Amino acid sequence: EYPDSLYADYAQFQQGITFLKLGRVESAKISFQSLKANFPQSKYIAESNYYLGFAYFQNEEWNKAISQIKTFLESADVKTIFTNQANYILALSYFHTRDFQSALKLFQTITKNVSNQPSIVQTAEIFIGKCLFELGQTAEAIKHFQQITQLYPLTEGHQDALIWLGEYYLEKQDFQNAITPYQTFIATFPGSPKINLVYYEMGQSF
């Protein structure tokens, strides 16, 4: 109703964020794209690039997410509060496009930069192991997942590392080595929501 208002770009920006919070990703994308098209000088452009990249990520449009997040990170007026989250989204998008080398490098950077956010660090560590495996560095991947169980005891990362190790050995039909991490999981995390999966896979190993 007030396209010439000083607040018009802010309203467009907030509309996009609101749509994201409501889970209406397509509407959010249109809002942020409209902001960029209609208000190219807006001070909210940089943040819009981040949120538009996040919207593409939510929609599993990995290549578009990569392009948009890179635009955000290369911007001269990047907001540092979003930098770590943007790198995290970018690394996951690289992983999903099977660019494991780029993903590995970014995840390694993330673990150094967000040491005060343990949940993100643990997830990044898990994906470092997966990247190593996908890059054919199997021995390094196994060692990495074993290190996760020691570095992050009694955490979500600990659970995911044990499951990965069990699944790896089960796939290789090395059943005794598969049973060991599953038994450790059951003894350590009896109340985990993943416990039924572990019982099932340990049954397959037996």
Salt bridges, closest charged atoms under 4 A:
GLU26 OE2 - LYS29 NZ 3.13
GLU61 OE2 - LYS29 NZ 2.66
GLU61 OE1 - LYS64 NZ 3.46
GLU125 OE1 - HIS144 NE2 3.05
GLU134 OE1 - ARG98 NH2 3.51
GLU156 OE2 - LYS194 NZ 2.72
ASP160 OD1 - LYS194 NZ 2.42
